[in-house]
Amino acid sequence: MAKVGIKDIARIANVSLATVSRTLRTPDLVQEATRQRVLDAVAESGYRPNRMGMNLRTQRTGNIMVVIPDITNPFNADLIRSIEETASSHGYAVLLGDTQSSPESEKQYVDLVEVGQADGLLYFSGRNPFNINPDKPLLDQIPTMVNSNEELDLEGIDKVLLDNAKAAHEAVQYLLALGHTRIAAVTGPMNTKSANGRLQGYRDALEQAGLIVDDKLIIEGDYHIDAGVEATEKLLQLKQRPTAIFCFNDDMAIGAINVLQANDYRVPEDMSVIGFDNILYSTYVRPALTTVSQPVEEIGRLCAEKLIARLRGVHSEPSTEYVSHQLVIRDSTGPAPE
């Protein structure tokens, strides 16, 4: 006979996995009728909870789940390292969910937290993986969590964010001060708040300088090197080419520099390039990359500390904490050509 699992209970009771988990762990938080359906399904099926890896006295696993879109991105790799160091110093282990930006994968990893495989969640996506009932308290429907990088449209949870619009505005202002007036933007995916914020900062800086925003100079990318390559190839085909390219992350900026050099453009004499994130490789490309630096170690540490404090019962109002950015000027930017 096949072993009965929590998915079977959810199917029999016609409820979500999260509801089954909540009923088994904190039944007082579940409406009586729903609770009874779940308990009846448990009795009918003979289900026995699997407590492997869970402290039977505290009902804690000692794990935190990190859900992140792409571990191959150097920024995310540094972020994970910071989280692991902080979590380990507090006695927690990290479970990593690399979603490759898949909504289905995000939901699956979040479900693992809700069924008790981890105590809390660090969520680095802007997509909402929860089925929220607006008539019920939010915190009764989601796991203990902190959101960062891509802002989630949920009020009442802790967040650690960068002011993307402000950071992009400063980067474009710097290029304007160098005499550039045709500045291209290679964006991130426009269904993300980070890309929209950076694009808003780019537009605002140009408009405040009295320039008309040329939409032909704005090309959507996806934060991968290939997107920087493809976008730069398109920009070089324009009759009125830009004199500077603002890429919304360093990977795409490195791709842009490679295309320019392959086409005999000197960087920055013929065209300037600026990135975003200040990943380790940005100092080693030639020319070294001017970029907007995010405090990745601080972001990871703050996220982990906020989550662990919640898990340990520290009571405070949920807050959004903004970290600071810094424009790091290196060799890939210079005065606009004559």
C-alpha positions as CSV (number, residue, x, y, z in Angstrom):
1,M,0.0,0.0,0.0
2,A,1.4,3.4,-1.0
3,K,2.4,5.7,1.9
4,V,-0.1,8.5,2.5
5,G,1.4,12.0,2.3
6,I,0.3,15.5,3.0
7,K,-0.7,16.0,-0.7
8,D,-3.2,13.2,-0.3
9,I,-4.7,14.9,2.8
10,A,-5.1,18.2,0.9
11,R,-6.8,16.4,-2.0
12,I,-9.2,14.4,0.3
13,A,-10.1,17.5,2.4
14,N,-10.2,19.8,-0.7
15,V,-7.8,22.3,0.8
16,S,-4.3,23.7,0.1
17,L,-1.1,22.1,1.3
18,A,-0.6,25.2,3.5
19,T,-4.0,24.7,5.2
20,V,-3.1,21.0,6.0
21,S,0.2,22.1,7.4
22,R,-1.3,24.9,9.5
23,T,-4.0,22.5,10.8
24,L,-1.4,20.0,11.9
25,R,0.9,22.5,13.5
26,T,-1.3,25.3,14.8
27,P,-4.9,24.1,14.6
28,D,-6.2,27.1,16.6
29,L,-5.4,29.3,13.6
30,V,-7.7,27.4,11.3
31,Q,-11.5,27.8,11.1
32,E,-13.3,25.1,12.8
33,A,-15.1,23.7,9.7
34,T,-11.9,23.6,7.7
35,R,-9.9,22.1,10.6
36,Q,-12.5,19.3,11.0
37,R,-12.3,18.4,7.3
38,V,-8.6,18.1,7.5
39,L,-8.7,16.0,10.7
40,D,-11.3,13.8,9.2
41,A,-9.1,13.2,6.1
42,V,-6.2,12.4,8.4
43,A,-8.3,9.8,10.3
44,E,-9.7,8.4,7.1
45,S,-6.4,7.9,5.4
46,G,-4.3,6.8,8.4
47,Y,-1.7,9.6,7.7
48,R,1.2,9.9,10.1
49,P,3.3,13.2,10.0
50,N,6.9,12.8,9.0
51,R,9.0,14.6,11.6
52,M,12.4,13.7,10.2
53,G,14.6,16.7,10.6
54,M,12.3,18.5,13.0
55,N,12.9,19.0,16.7
56,L,10.0,17.3,18.3
57,R,9.9,19.5,21.3
58,T,10.1,22.9,19.5
59,Q,8.5,21.9,16.2
60,R,11.4,23.7,14.5
61,T,13.7,22.5,11.8
62,G,16.5,24.9,12.2
63,N,16.3,25.6,8.5
64,I,15.5,28.8,6.5
65,M,14.5,28.7,2.9
66,V,16.0,31.1,0.4
67,V,14.0,31.4,-2.8
68,I,16.1,33.2,-5.5
69,P,15.7,33.5,-9.3
70,D,19.1,32.5,-10.6
71,I,22.1,31.3,-8.5
72,T,24.4,31.7,-11.6
73,N,24.1,35.5,-11.3
74,P,27.2,36.7,-9.5
75,F,25.2,39.2,-7.4
76,N,22.9,36.4,-6.2
77,A,25.9,34.1,-5.4
78,D,27.4,36.8,-3.2
79,L,24.0,37.4,-1.6
80,I,23.6,33.7,-0.7
81,R,27.1,33.6,0.8
82,S,26.2,36.5,3.1
83,I,22.9,34.9,4.1
84,E,24.6,31.5,4.9
85,E,27.3,33.2,7.0
86,T,24.7,35.1,9.0
87,A,22.3,32.1,9.4
88,S,25.1,29.8,10.4
89,S,26.3,32.2,13.1
90,H,22.8,32.0,14.6
91,G,22.6,28.2,14.4
92,Y,20.4,28.0,11.2
93,A,21.0,26.1,8.0
94,V,20.0,27.4,4.6
95,L,17.9,25.5,2.1
96,L,18.2,27.0,-1.4
97,G,15.5,27.2,-4.0
98,D,16.9,28.3,-7.4
99,T,13.7,29.0,-9.4
100,Q,15.2,30.2,-12.7
101,S,12.4,32.8,-12.5
102,S,9.7,30.2,-12.8
103,P,6.4,31.0,-11.0
104,E,5.7,27.3,-10.6
105,S,9.1,26.7,-8.9
106,E,8.6,29.7,-6.6
107,K,5.3,28.2,-5.5
108,Q,6.8,24.8,-5.0
109,Y,9.6,26.1,-2.8
110,V,7.3,28.3,-0.7
111,D,5.0,25.2,-0.2
112,L,8.0,23.4,1.4
113,V,8.1,26.1,4.0
114,E,4.4,26.0,4.6
115,V,4.4,22.2,5.1
116,G,7.2,22.4,7.7
117,Q,10.5,21.7,5.9
118,A,11.8,25.1,7.0
119,D,11.0,27.6,9.7
120,G,11.0,30.8,7.6
121,L,11.4,32.2,4.2
122,L,13.7,34.7,2.5
123,Y,11.9,35.6,-0.8
124,F,13.8,37.4,-3.6
125,S,11.0,37.7,-6.1
126,G,8.2,40.2,-6.8
127,R,5.6,37.5,-7.8
128,N,3.1,36.6,-5.1
129,P,3.1,32.8,-4.5
130,F,0.3,32.9,-1.9
131,N,-3.5,32.6,-2.2
132,I,-4.5,35.4,0.1
133,N,-8.0,35.8,1.5
134,P,-8.4,39.6,2.1
135,D,-10.9,38.9,4.8
136,K,-8.4,37.1,7.0
137,P,-5.2,38.4,8.8
138,L,-2.3,38.2,6.4
139,L,0.2,36.8,8.8
140,D,-2.1,33.9,9.5
141,Q,-1.9,32.9,5.8
142,I,1.8,33.1,5.1
143,P,5.0,31.8,6.7
144,T,7.4,34.0,8.6
145,M,9.3,35.8,5.8
146,V,11.4,38.7,4.6
147,N,11.3,40.0,1.0
148,S,14.1,41.7,-0.9
149,N,15.5,42.7,-4.3
150,E,12.2,42.5,-6.2
151,E,9.5,44.1,-4.0
152,L,6.5,41.9,-3.3
153,D,3.1,43.7,-3.3
154,L,2.2,42.7,0.2
155,E,1.9,45.1,3.1
156,G,2.7,43.9,6.6
157,I,5.9,42.0,5.9
158,D,9.6,42.9,6.5
159,K,11.4,44.1,3.3
160,V,15.0,45.1,2.5
161,L,15.2,47.2,-0.7
162,L,17.3,49.5,-2.8
163,D,15.9,52.7,-4.2
164,N,16.4,51.7,-7.8
165,A,15.0,54.9,-9.3
166,K,17.4,57.1,-7.2
167,A,20.4,54.9,-8.1
168,A,19.7,55.0,-11.8
169,H,19.0,58.7,-11.7
170,E,22.5,59.3,-10.3
171,A,24.2,57.0,-12.9
172,V,22.5,58.9,-15.8
173,Q,23.3,62.3,-14.2
174,Y,27.0,61.3,-14.1
175,L,26.9,60.5,-17.9
176,L,25.1,63.8,-18.6
177,A,27.8,65.6,-16.7
178,L,30.4,64.0,-19.0
179,G,28.5,65.6,-22.0
180,H,26.6,62.6,-23.1
181,T,23.1,63.4,-24.5
182,R,22.3,60.2,-26.4
183,I,22.3,57.6,-23.6
184,A,20.9,54.1,-24.3
185,A,19.4,51.9,-21.6
186,V,19.5,48.1,-21.6
187,T,16.8,47.3,-19.1
188,G,16.0,44.2,-17.1
189,P,12.7,42.4,-17.6
190,M,10.0,45.0,-17.5
191,N,7.7,42.8,-15.4
192,T,10.0,43.4,-12.5
193,K,10.0,46.4,-10.1
194,S,13.8,46.7,-10.2
195,A,13.8,47.3,-13.9
196,N,10.8,49.7,-13.8
197,G,12.5,51.7,-11.0
198,R,15.8,52.0,-12.9
199,L,14.0,53.0,-16.1
200,Q,12.1,55.7,-14.2
201,G,15.3,57.1,-12.8
202,Y,16.8,57.0,-16.3
203,R,13.8,58.9,-17.8
204,D,13.7,61.4,-15.0
205,A,17.3,62.3,-15.3
206,L,17.1,62.9,-19.1
207,E,13.9,64.9,-18.8
208,Q,15.3,67.0,-16.0
209,A,18.2,67.8,-18.3
210,G,15.8,69.0,-20.9
211,L,16.3,66.1,-23.2
212,I,13.6,64.1,-25.1
213,V,13.7,60.4,-24.2
214,D,14.2,58.4,-27.4
215,D,12.5,55.1,-27.1
216,K,14.7,53.6,-29.8
217,L,17.6,53.8,-27.3
218,I,15.7,51.7,-24.7
219,I,16.0,47.9,-25.2
220,E,14.6,45.3,-22.8
221,G,17.1,42.7,-21.5
222,D,16.9,40.0,-19.0
223,Y,20.0,40.6,-16.8
224,H,22.1,38.0,-18.7
225,I,25.3,38.7,-20.6
226,D,23.7,37.6,-23.9
227,A,21.0,40.3,-23.5
228,G,23.8,42.9,-23.3
229,V,25.4,41.5,-26.4
230,E,22.1,41.5,-28.4
231,A,21.0,44.9,-27.3
232,T,24.4,46.5,-28.2
233,E,24.3,44.9,-31.6
234,K,20.9,46.5,-32.2
235,L,22.1,49.9,-31.0
236,L,25.1,49.9,-33.3
237,Q,22.7,49.5,-36.3
238,L,21.0,52.8,-35.5
239,K,21.7,55.8,-37.8
240,Q,22.0,58.0,-34.7
241,R,24.0,55.8,-32.3
242,P,24.3,56.5,-28.6
243,T,27.5,57.7,-27.1
244,A,26.9,55.9,-23.8
245,I,25.1,52.7,-22.7
246,F,23.5,52.3,-19.3
247,C,23.0,48.6,-18.6
248,F,20.8,47.7,-15.7
249,N,23.2,45.1,-14.4
250,D,26.9,44.4,-14.8
251,D,26.5,41.1,-16.7
252,M,24.8,42.9,-19.5
253,A,27.4,45.7,-19.4
254,I,30.2,43.2,-19.8
255,G,28.4,41.8,-22.8
256,A,28.1,45.4,-24.2
257,I,31.8,46.1,-23.8
258,N,32.7,42.8,-25.7
259,V,30.5,43.7,-28.6
260,L,31.9,47.3,-28.8
261,Q,35.4,46.1,-28.8
262,A,34.7,43.4,-31.4
263,N,33.4,46.2,-33.6
264,D,36.5,48.3,-33.1
265,Y,34.9,50.8,-30.8
266,R,37.1,52.1,-28.1
267,V,35.6,52.2,-24.6
268,P,35.3,54.9,-23.3
269,E,36.7,57.1,-26.0
270,D,34.1,56.2,-28.6
271,M,31.3,54.9,-26.3
272,S,31.0,54.8,-22.5
273,V,29.4,51.9,-20.7
274,I,28.0,51.9,-17.1
275,G,26.6,48.9,-15.2
276,F,24.7,48.1,-12.0
277,D,25.5,45.9,-9.0
278,N,29.3,46.1,-8.8
279,I,29.9,42.3,-9.0
280,L,33.5,41.0,-8.5
281,Y,34.2,40.7,-12.2
282,S,33.5,44.4,-12.8
283,T,36.9,45.3,-11.6
284,Y,38.6,42.7,-13.9
285,V,37.1,43.4,-17.3
286,R,39.1,45.8,-19.5
287,P,38.4,48.6,-19.2
288,A,37.3,48.2,-15.6
289,L,33.5,48.8,-15.3
290,T,31.9,52.0,-13.9
291,T,28.9,50.7,-12.0
292,V,26.3,51.4,-9.3
293,S,27.3,49.4,-6.3
294,Q,24.6,47.6,-4.2
295,P,25.8,46.6,-0.6
296,V,25.2,42.9,-1.3
297,E,26.7,41.6,1.9
298,E,24.6,44.1,3.9
299,I,21.5,43.0,2.1
300,G,22.1,39.3,2.9
301,R,22.9,40.0,6.5
302,L,19.9,42.3,7.1
303,C,17.5,39.8,5.5
304,A,18.8,36.9,7.6
305,E,18.9,38.9,10.8
306,K,15.4,40.2,10.4
307,L,14.0,36.7,9.6
308,I,15.8,35.0,12.5
309,A,14.6,37.7,14.9
310,R,11.0,37.0,13.9
311,L,11.5,33.3,14.3
312,R,12.8,33.9,17.8
313,G,9.8,35.9,18.8
314,V,11.0,39.4,18.6
315,H,7.9,41.5,18.2
316,S,8.0,44.7,16.2
317,E,6.0,46.4,13.4
318,P,7.0,45.1,10.0
319,S,9.2,47.5,8.2
320,T,10.8,48.3,4.9
321,E,14.5,49.1,5.2
322,Y,16.3,50.9,2.3
323,V,20.0,50.2,1.8
324,S,22.3,52.8,0.3
325,H,24.0,52.6,-3.2
326,Q,27.2,54.1,-4.4
327,L,28.4,55.1,-7.9
328,V,31.8,53.5,-8.4
329,I,33.6,55.3,-11.2
330,R,36.2,53.3,-13.1
331,D,37.6,53.3,-16.7
332,S,34.6,52.4,-18.9
333,T,33.2,55.9,-18.8
334,G,34.6,59.1,-20.1
335,P,33.7,62.4,-21.8
336,A,31.3,62.2,-24.8
337,P,33.2,62.1,-28.1
338,E,33.3,65.3,-30.1
